[in-house]
Amino acid sequence: MDTTNTKITSSSPSKIASEPRAGLVPGVAQLAIEVVERTHVTALAVLQDVRGELRTIADGGFDIAEKALVSMLKIGRKLTQRVDDALAETLTGAERVVGSAARTARDTTRSAAELAGTAFDGVVGGRTASA
């Protein structure tokens, strides 16, 4: 950036002359402006890098959450299948026990009826063929 010195000449008050400035103060000012410009460009570049890395972290977090959710759903499905299998086996076993108990009750009732008939025949005397 070129700094200029503005002078009003005494011979013609309407003319303004410009000449480049050189020296310590203008040089330091120019350096300060360049340092500030470079600093803000660097700061913005660092912020862009940080933004990109934060986006990468967020995407990675979403990927982990998605995989964890898929895993949890798989575990839920497997658990449901195992519980269903266990309940099916339990119900099959219960069905066998109830069926067996019913058959046993029928057989016991039949045997009791036969025993009662035999006891009645023994007490009363034999049965006739017509009865």
MORARA-V295596 format. One line per field, one symbol per residue. psi: psi as a letter, one per 40 degrees, with the letter a starting at -180 (. if undefined). Layout:
psi=???
This chain:
psi=hhiihhihiddheehhihiiiiadddddddddddddddddddddddddddddddddddddddddddddddddddddddddddddddddddddddddddddddddddddddddddddddddddddaiiidd.
